[in-house]
Amino acid sequence: MPTPPLDLDAVSFEDLKKLVVQLLVEVTALREENRQLREDIARLKDLPKKPQLAPGGMDKASEPDRRAKTKEARRQRRKRQSGRRTPPVTEDRTLVVEVPPGSHRRGFETFTVQDLVLTPQVIRFRRERWVTPDGHEIVAPLPPAVTGHFGPGVVRYVLMQHFQGQVTVERLLGQLRALGLRISKGEILAVLTAHKEAFHTEKEALLEAGLETAAWLTVDDTAARHAGHGEYTTHIGNDRFAWFATRSSKSRLNFLDLLRAGHPDYVINAAAAAYLVEHQAAEAVITALLLDEHRNFADEAAWQAHLDRLNLGPGQQRRLATEAAVVGAIVGRGLLADTVIVSDEAGQFDVFEHALCWLHAERHLRQIISVTDEQQRWVDLQRQLVWWFYADLKAYKDEPSPQRRTALRQRFDRVFGRVTGFAELDEAVARILANKDDLLRVLDRPEIPLNTNTSETDVRSFVTKRKISGETRSTAGKQARDTFLSLLKTCAKHAISFWDYLGARLKIPDAGPVPWLPDLIRQPASA
């Protein structure tokens, strides 16, 4: 029997929403079934496949093409970073030609040739030696710029090739010997790691400048090998800087310690007390810490001694107290005052004002294994709803408004409040719903990104180096890798050539000046 027509005026709003969802599911299923039937018919009739036609230009003329805008932005960024402007001329050569009598000069036509000269330069310093009447020997000192048997040009070349070009030490050894240098593998390792205190200082200053000024940060970590053991490299950065640190732990306490930007102090203040309450520390622990007259501790030894005096033994409560004291030190220094930390769902990053990456949230749906066609249709529909919502969040970032904010919050509940009966899908959707506040942080802070692509991109170079070089063996090697990858990525974000940066820091003659990188990070905040 035919179904009687439905009186829409008599249906409640909630029932109408359920009906719309049901119809969307049915339409999706029918479209998929129709597509499969068409493919079967075409296969049985041996019809030619659908041609892959290029899109017409009418859509581009009628509405903005975001992909074209993205490509244009990338093209402009590459143009800024690729050094397309002609380098300064180092030599002029005038070419003359014989001409018939009566010809008129019309100036010159320029033709520029760029060349690269790799020639070893060996300087022998003949240092005067004198013996005083009392028998002491005096030798003329070396110039201040000379710090070893290899000059700044070799250091610059080795650093750029190894850290930017991902050239291994063995291949560098072959290159340099082919160019005529007498050098060993151990000496190359020394060039890469020794006397780099100035670079380490600038790298550490990058993080503090970023934490002082950043509206948002993206964070991520990846596995690292050091001296035969598994460690973890944490990335902290945004569109202004990148910073790497490798340690044996990736706990929340380790992450908070990184956010102190090298300062060793511990502080019990209002921020520390709020952290203890939020993480449900024992009331006795909170009372003991707040009633004690000691609130500031210079280093870890002083802090641990204080915990011992309070008879706070090892375990969760001591860890929470330590995390709270580190949070107090961070806030006390004015770091992360109004900064949103965007991360994947890793629990160690859930500190301060926190937001979650939408791409990682959607992965829970992508990883679901469907047994039946109906289950797959439910998963496909849910993923499509997520991507529609994601697209509208991107549009909201461009033009935020209170009305759109309210509508998106209500729509989030509808999209992720659905129950299908497919247990694995319902569990994944409920997990996303539980993270509503962190996923919708962008509604209150439209300037923050919806994903952690910044960290993913920066970490990629570290992963590539790990695949090529395997692991570090010495502490100096690990520190040098973290330092120069941080400086390299930060230079790239400011369209600074890493070659020019190294030339400026190594004080190579004729190398142009490069500003102190932490000052560049602070510029947008002070402008």
C-alpha positions as CSV (number, residue, x, y, z in Angstrom):
1,M,0.0,0.0,0.0
2,P,1.3,3.5,-0.8
3,T,2.4,5.5,2.2
4,P,-0.1,8.4,3.0
5,P,1.4,11.8,2.6
6,L,3.0,13.3,5.6
7,D,1.5,16.4,7.2
8,L,4.7,18.5,7.7
9,D,2.8,21.2,9.7
10,A,1.9,18.6,12.3
11,V,5.5,17.3,12.8
12,S,7.7,18.7,15.5
13,F,11.0,20.4,14.8
14,E,13.0,17.5,16.4
15,D,11.1,14.9,14.3
16,L,11.8,17.0,11.2
17,K,15.5,17.0,11.9
18,K,15.4,13.2,12.3
19,L,13.5,12.9,9.0
20,V,16.1,15.1,7.2
21,V,18.9,12.9,8.5
22,Q,17.1,9.8,7.5
23,L,16.5,11.2,4.0
24,L,20.1,12.2,3.7
25,V,21.2,8.6,4.5
26,E,18.7,7.2,2.0
27,V,19.8,9.6,-0.7
28,T,23.5,8.8,-0.1
29,A,22.8,5.1,-0.2
30,L,20.7,5.4,-3.4
31,R,23.4,7.5,-5.1
32,E,26.0,4.9,-4.2
33,E,23.8,2.1,-5.5
34,N,23.0,4.0,-8.7
35,R,26.8,4.6,-9.3
36,Q,27.5,0.9,-8.8
37,L,24.7,-0.1,-11.2
38,R,25.9,2.3,-13.8
39,E,29.4,0.9,-13.5
40,D,28.1,-2.7,-13.8
41,I,26.0,-1.8,-16.9
42,A,29.0,-0.1,-18.5
43,R,31.2,-3.1,-17.8
44,L,28.6,-5.6,-19.2
45,K,28.0,-3.5,-22.3
46,D,31.8,-2.8,-22.7
47,L,31.1,0.9,-22.9
48,P,34.0,3.4,-22.9
49,K,35.0,4.9,-19.5
50,K,33.9,8.3,-18.5
51,P,36.4,10.8,-20.0
52,Q,38.4,12.9,-17.6
53,L,37.5,16.4,-18.8
54,A,39.2,19.5,-17.5
55,P,36.8,21.8,-15.5
56,G,35.4,24.8,-17.4
57,G,36.2,28.4,-16.6
58,M,32.6,29.5,-15.8
59,D,32.8,28.5,-12.1
60,K,36.1,30.4,-11.7
61,A,34.5,33.5,-13.1
62,S,31.3,33.2,-11.0
63,E,32.8,32.4,-7.6
64,P,36.2,32.6,-5.9
65,D,38.4,29.5,-6.5
66,R,40.1,28.7,-3.2
67,R,42.4,26.3,-4.8
68,A,43.6,28.9,-7.2
69,K,44.1,31.4,-4.4
70,T,46.1,28.8,-2.5
71,K,48.3,28.1,-5.5
72,E,48.8,31.8,-6.1
73,A,49.8,32.3,-2.4
74,R,52.3,29.4,-2.7
75,R,53.7,30.8,-5.9
76,Q,54.2,34.2,-4.2
77,R,55.9,32.6,-1.2
78,R,58.2,30.6,-3.4
79,K,59.0,33.8,-5.3
80,R,60.0,35.5,-2.1
81,Q,62.1,32.6,-0.9
82,S,63.7,31.4,-4.0
83,G,65.9,34.5,-4.5
84,R,64.7,35.3,-8.0
85,R,66.3,38.8,-7.9
86,T,69.7,38.8,-9.6
87,P,72.5,38.7,-7.1
88,P,74.8,41.7,-6.9
89,V,77.3,41.9,-9.7
90,T,80.8,41.0,-8.7
91,E,82.5,41.8,-11.9
92,D,81.8,43.9,-15.0
93,R,83.3,43.0,-18.4
94,T,82.7,45.3,-21.4
95,L,82.6,43.7,-24.8
96,V,83.3,45.8,-27.9
97,V,82.5,45.1,-31.5
98,E,83.7,46.5,-34.8
99,V,81.0,48.5,-36.6
100,P,80.8,50.2,-40.0
101,P,81.6,53.9,-40.2
102,G,78.7,56.1,-39.5
103,S,77.1,53.8,-36.9
104,H,75.5,55.3,-33.7
105,R,76.1,54.0,-30.2
106,R,73.0,52.9,-28.5
107,G,74.4,52.1,-25.1
108,F,74.9,48.5,-23.9
109,E,72.8,45.3,-23.8
110,T,73.5,43.4,-20.6
111,F,73.8,39.7,-20.3
112,T,74.3,38.2,-16.8
113,V,76.1,35.0,-16.1
114,Q,76.0,33.4,-12.7
115,D,78.8,31.1,-11.7
116,L,80.0,29.3,-8.6
117,V,83.6,28.8,-7.7
118,L,84.5,26.1,-5.2
119,T,88.3,26.5,-4.7
120,P,90.1,25.6,-1.5
121,Q,92.0,28.5,0.1
122,V,94.9,27.6,2.4
123,I,96.3,30.4,4.5
124,R,99.6,29.9,6.3
125,F,100.1,32.2,9.3
126,R,103.8,32.8,10.0
127,R,103.7,33.7,13.7
128,E,106.7,35.5,15.1
129,R,108.5,33.8,17.9
130,W,110.6,35.7,20.5
131,V,112.5,34.6,23.5
132,T,112.8,37.1,26.4
133,P,116.0,37.7,28.3
134,D,114.5,35.6,31.2
135,G,113.9,32.7,28.8
136,H,110.1,33.0,28.2
137,E,108.9,32.4,24.7
138,I,106.4,34.9,23.0
139,V,104.5,33.9,19.9
140,A,102.3,36.2,17.8
141,P,98.6,35.5,18.5
142,L,96.3,34.3,15.8
143,P,93.5,36.7,14.6
144,P,90.3,36.5,16.7
145,A,88.4,35.0,13.8
146,V,90.6,32.0,13.6
147,T,89.2,29.3,15.9
148,G,90.7,26.1,14.3
149,H,92.3,24.7,11.3
150,F,89.2,25.2,9.1
151,G,87.9,28.6,8.3
152,P,84.3,30.0,8.4
153,G,83.8,29.1,4.7
154,V,84.3,25.4,5.4
155,V,82.1,25.6,8.5
156,R,79.4,27.4,6.5
157,Y,79.5,24.8,3.7
158,V,79.4,21.8,6.0
159,L,76.6,23.1,8.1
160,M,74.4,24.0,5.1
161,Q,75.1,20.7,3.3
162,H,74.5,18.5,6.4
163,F,71.4,20.2,7.9
164,Q,69.7,21.7,4.9
165,G,70.9,19.4,2.1
166,Q,70.6,16.3,4.3
167,V,74.1,15.2,3.1
168,T,75.7,12.5,5.3
169,V,79.1,12.9,6.9
170,E,80.5,10.2,4.7
171,R,79.4,12.0,1.5
172,L,80.6,15.3,2.9
173,L,84.0,13.7,3.4
174,G,84.1,12.6,-0.2
175,Q,83.0,16.1,-1.4
176,L,85.6,18.0,0.6
177,R,88.4,15.7,-0.3
178,A,87.4,15.9,-4.0
179,L,87.6,19.7,-3.7
180,G,91.1,19.5,-2.4
181,L,90.7,19.8,1.4
182,R,92.7,17.6,3.7
183,I,90.1,16.6,6.3
184,S,88.9,13.6,8.2
185,K,85.5,12.3,9.3
186,G,86.3,13.2,12.9
187,E,87.2,16.7,11.9
188,I,83.9,17.1,10.0
189,L,82.0,15.9,13.1
190,A,83.9,18.5,15.1
191,V,82.9,21.2,12.6
192,L,79.2,20.2,13.0
193,T,79.2,20.1,16.8
194,A,82.1,22.0,18.4
195,H,82.0,25.7,19.4
196,K,78.4,26.2,18.6
197,E,77.4,28.0,21.8
198,A,76.3,31.1,20.0
199,F,73.9,29.1,17.8
200,H,72.5,27.2,20.8
201,T,71.9,30.5,22.6
202,E,70.0,32.0,19.7
203,K,68.0,28.7,19.3
204,E,66.9,28.8,23.0
205,A,66.0,32.5,22.7
206,L,63.6,31.6,19.8
207,L,61.3,29.7,22.1
208,E,61.1,32.4,24.7
209,A,60.3,35.0,22.1
210,G,57.6,32.7,20.6
211,L,56.0,32.0,23.9
212,E,55.9,35.7,24.8
213,T,54.2,36.8,21.6
214,A,52.4,33.9,19.9
215,A,48.6,33.9,19.6
216,W,48.8,30.2,18.9
217,L,51.2,27.3,18.8
218,T,51.1,23.9,17.2
219,V,52.9,21.1,18.9
220,D,53.8,17.5,17.9
221,D,56.4,14.9,18.7
222,T,58.1,12.1,16.8
223,A,60.3,9.2,17.7
224,A,64.1,9.7,17.7
225,R,67.1,7.4,18.2
226,H,70.1,8.5,20.4
227,A,73.0,6.3,21.4
228,G,71.1,3.1,20.8
229,H,68.0,4.2,22.8
230,G,64.6,5.4,21.9
231,E,63.9,9.1,22.6
232,Y,61.3,11.7,21.5
233,T,61.7,14.9,19.6
234,T,59.1,17.6,20.5
235,H,58.2,20.4,18.0
236,I,56.8,23.7,19.2
237,G,56.1,26.5,16.7
238,N,53.8,28.5,14.5
239,D,54.1,30.6,11.3
240,R,56.9,32.6,12.9
241,F,59.3,30.1,14.4
242,A,60.1,26.4,14.8
243,W,61.8,24.8,17.8
244,F,62.9,21.2,18.4
245,A,64.1,19.4,21.5
246,T,64.9,15.8,22.0
247,R,64.6,14.1,25.3
248,S,64.1,10.6,26.8
249,S,60.5,11.3,27.9
250,K,57.4,12.7,26.3
251,S,55.3,13.1,29.5
252,R,53.3,16.1,30.4
253,L,55.9,17.2,32.9
254,N,58.6,17.0,30.1
255,F,56.4,19.2,27.9
256,L,55.8,21.7,30.6
257,D,59.5,21.8,31.3
258,L,60.1,22.7,27.7
259,L,57.6,25.5,27.9
260,R,59.7,27.1,30.7
261,A,62.2,28.1,27.9
262,G,65.2,27.0,29.8
263,H,64.4,28.6,33.1
264,P,64.9,26.2,36.1
265,D,62.7,27.8,38.7
266,Y,59.5,26.4,40.4
267,V,56.7,28.7,41.6
268,I,53.6,28.2,43.7
269,N,51.1,30.9,42.9
270,A,47.5,31.2,41.8
271,A,48.1,29.5,38.5
272,A,49.7,26.5,40.3
273,A,46.8,26.3,42.7
274,A,44.3,26.4,39.8
275,Y,46.2,23.5,38.1
276,L,46.1,21.4,41.3
277,V,42.4,21.9,41.7
278,E,41.6,21.3,38.0
279,H,43.6,18.0,38.1
280,Q,42.0,16.9,41.4
281,A,45.1,16.8,43.5
282,A,44.6,15.7,47.1
283,E,43.3,18.4,49.4
284,A,46.1,17.8,51.9
285,V,48.7,18.4,49.2
286,I,47.0,21.6,48.0
287,T,46.8,22.9,51.6
288,A,50.4,22.0,52.5
289,L,51.7,23.8,49.4
290,L,49.6,26.9,49.8
291,L,50.1,27.3,53.6
292,D,53.9,27.0,53.4
293,E,55.8,30.3,53.4
294,H,58.2,29.1,50.7
295,R,56.7,29.8,47.2
296,N,59.7,30.3,44.9
297,F,62.4,27.7,44.3
298,A,65.6,28.4,42.2
299,D,66.0,24.9,40.7
300,E,65.0,21.3,40.9
301,A,67.2,20.5,43.9
302,A,65.5,23.2,46.0
303,W,62.1,22.1,44.9
304,Q,62.7,18.4,45.6
305,A,64.0,19.3,49.0
306,H,60.9,21.3,49.7
307,L,58.7,18.3,48.7
308,D,60.7,16.1,51.0
309,R,60.2,18.5,53.9
310,L,56.4,18.3,53.2
311,N,56.7,14.5,53.4
312,L,55.3,14.2,49.9
313,G,56.5,10.8,48.7
314,P,56.9,9.5,45.2
315,G,53.8,9.0,43.1
316,Q,51.0,10.8,41.4
317,Q,50.6,13.6,44.0
318,R,54.2,14.5,43.9
319,R,54.1,14.6,40.1
320,L,50.9,16.8,40.1
321,A,52.6,19.2,42.6
322,T,55.7,19.4,40.3
323,E,53.6,20.0,37.2
324,A,51.7,22.8,39.1
325,A,54.9,24.5,40.2
326,V,56.2,24.5,36.6
327,V,52.9,26.0,35.4
328,G,53.3,28.6,38.1
329,A,56.8,29.4,36.8
330,I,55.6,29.7,33.2
331,V,52.7,32.0,34.1
332,G,54.9,34.0,36.5
333,R,57.3,34.9,33.7
334,G,54.4,36.1,31.4
335,L,54.7,33.3,29.0
336,L,51.7,31.8,27.2
337,A,49.6,34.7,28.5
338,D,46.9,34.5,25.8
339,T,48.2,31.6,23.7
340,V,46.2,28.7,22.4
341,I,48.1,25.4,22.0
342,V,46.8,23.3,19.1
343,S,47.7,19.6,19.1
344,D,46.5,16.2,18.2
345,E,44.8,14.2,21.0
346,A,48.0,13.3,22.8
347,G,47.3,14.0,26.5
348,Q,50.6,15.5,27.4
349,F,49.8,18.6,25.3
350,D,46.5,19.3,27.0
351,V,47.7,22.3,29.1
352,F,46.8,26.0,29.3
353,E,44.2,27.1,26.6
354,H,44.0,24.1,24.3
355,A,42.5,23.3,20.9
356,L,42.4,20.0,18.9
357,C,43.3,19.3,15.3
358,W,40.3,18.5,13.2
359,L,42.3,16.3,10.8
360,H,43.3,14.0,13.7
361,A,39.8,13.9,14.9
362,E,38.5,12.8,11.5
363,R,41.1,10.0,11.4
364,H,39.0,8.1,14.0
365,L,36.3,7.8,11.4
366,R,38.6,7.0,8.6
367,Q,40.1,4.1,10.5
368,I,36.8,2.3,11.1
369,I,36.6,-1.1,9.4
370,S,33.1,-1.7,8.0
371,V,31.7,-5.2,7.6
372,T,28.6,-4.5,5.6
373,D,27.7,-2.0,2.8
374,E,25.3,-0.4,5.1
375,Q,27.9,0.2,7.8
376,Q,30.2,1.7,5.1
377,R,27.5,4.0,4.0
378,W,27.0,5.2,7.5
379,V,30.7,5.9,7.9
380,D,30.9,7.7,4.5
381,L,27.9,9.9,5.5
382,Q,29.4,10.8,8.8
383,R,32.7,11.7,7.3
384,Q,31.0,13.9,4.7
385,L,29.1,15.7,7.5
386,V,32.5,16.3,9.2
387,W,34.1,17.8,6.1
388,W,31.1,20.0,5.4
389,F,31.3,21.3,9.0
390,Y,35.1,21.7,8.6
391,A,34.6,23.8,5.4
392,D,32.1,26.0,7.3
393,L,34.5,26.5,10.1
394,K,37.1,27.7,7.6
395,A,34.6,30.1,6.2
396,Y,33.8,31.3,9.7
397,K,37.5,32.1,10.3
398,D,37.4,34.5,7.4
399,E,34.2,36.2,8.5
400,P,33.3,35.5,12.2
401,S,30.1,36.6,13.7
402,P,28.0,35.9,16.8
403,Q,25.2,34.4,14.8
404,R,27.4,32.0,12.9
405,R,29.2,31.0,16.1
406,T,25.9,30.1,17.7
407,A,24.7,28.2,14.7
408,L,27.9,26.2,14.4
409,R,27.8,25.2,18.0
410,Q,24.2,23.9,17.6
411,R,25.1,22.2,14.4
412,F,28.1,20.4,16.1
413,D,25.7,18.8,18.5
414,R,23.5,17.6,15.7
415,V,26.3,16.2,13.6
416,F,28.1,14.4,16.4
417,G,25.0,13.5,18.4
418,R,23.8,11.0,15.9
419,V,23.4,7.3,16.9
420,T,23.4,4.7,14.1
421,G,23.6,1.4,16.0
422,F,27.0,0.7,14.4
423,A,28.9,0.4,17.7
424,E,32.4,1.3,16.4
425,L,31.1,4.4,14.5
426,D,29.0,5.5,17.5
427,E,32.0,5.2,19.8
428,A,34.2,7.3,17.5
429,V,31.5,10.0,17.1
430,A,31.0,10.1,20.9
431,R,34.7,10.6,21.3
432,I,34.6,13.6,19.0
433,L,31.6,14.9,20.8
434,A,33.4,14.7,24.2
435,N,36.1,17.0,22.7
436,K,33.6,19.7,21.7
437,D,35.2,22.5,23.7
438,D,38.7,22.0,22.3
439,L,37.5,21.4,18.7
440,L,35.3,24.5,18.7
441,R,38.0,26.7,20.3
442,V,38.3,28.4,16.9
443,L,34.8,29.9,17.4
444,D,36.2,32.1,20.2
445,R,39.7,32.5,18.7
446,P,39.2,32.6,14.9
447,E,42.9,33.4,14.4
448,I,44.1,29.9,15.4
449,P,44.5,27.1,12.8
450,L,42.1,24.1,12.5
451,N,44.9,21.6,12.3
452,T,48.5,21.0,13.2
453,N,49.8,21.1,9.6
454,T,52.5,23.6,10.7
455,S,54.0,21.1,13.1
456,E,53.5,18.2,10.7
457,T,55.4,20.1,7.9
458,D,58.2,21.2,10.2
459,V,58.7,17.7,11.7
460,R,58.9,16.2,8.2
461,S,62.5,17.4,7.7
462,F,63.4,15.8,11.1
463,V,61.9,12.5,10.0
464,T,63.8,12.7,6.7
465,K,67.1,13.3,8.5
466,R,66.3,10.4,10.9
467,K,65.8,8.1,7.9
468,I,69.0,9.2,6.3
469,S,71.3,9.4,9.4
470,G,69.7,6.9,11.7
471,E,70.6,8.2,15.1
472,T,72.9,10.5,17.0
473,R,75.7,9.1,19.1
474,S,76.9,12.1,21.2
475,T,75.0,14.6,23.3
476,A,76.7,17.4,21.3
477,G,75.5,15.8,18.1
478,K,71.9,15.6,19.3
479,Q,72.0,19.2,20.5
480,A,73.5,20.4,17.2
481,R,70.8,18.6,15.2
482,D,67.9,20.2,17.3
483,T,69.6,23.6,17.1
484,F,70.3,23.9,13.4
485,L,66.9,22.4,12.4
486,S,65.2,25.0,14.6
487,L,67.3,27.8,13.0
488,L,66.8,26.5,9.5
489,K,63.0,26.2,9.8
490,T,62.8,29.6,11.4
491,C,64.8,31.2,8.7
492,A,62.6,29.7,6.0
493,K,59.5,31.2,7.8
494,H,61.0,34.6,7.4
495,A,62.2,34.1,3.8
496,I,65.9,34.2,5.0
497,S,68.4,32.1,3.1
498,F,70.1,29.7,5.5
499,W,73.3,30.3,3.6
500,D,73.1,34.0,4.2
501,Y,72.2,33.4,7.9
502,L,75.3,31.2,8.4
503,G,77.5,33.8,6.6
504,A,76.3,36.5,8.9
505,R,76.7,34.5,12.1
506,L,80.2,33.2,11.1
507,K,81.2,36.8,10.2
508,I,82.3,35.8,6.7
509,P,83.6,38.9,4.7
510,D,81.0,40.4,2.3
511,A,78.1,38.4,3.9
512,G,75.2,40.7,4.5
513,P,73.7,41.2,8.0
514,V,70.9,39.0,9.2
515,P,68.8,40.2,12.2
516,W,68.7,38.3,15.5
517,L,66.0,35.8,14.9
518,P,64.2,36.3,18.2
519,D,63.8,40.0,17.4
520,L,62.1,39.0,14.1
521,I,59.6,36.9,16.0
522,R,58.8,39.7,18.4
523,Q,58.3,42.3,15.6
524,P,54.6,41.5,14.8
525,A,53.7,41.8,18.5
526,S,55.5,45.1,18.9
527,A,54.4,46.6,15.6
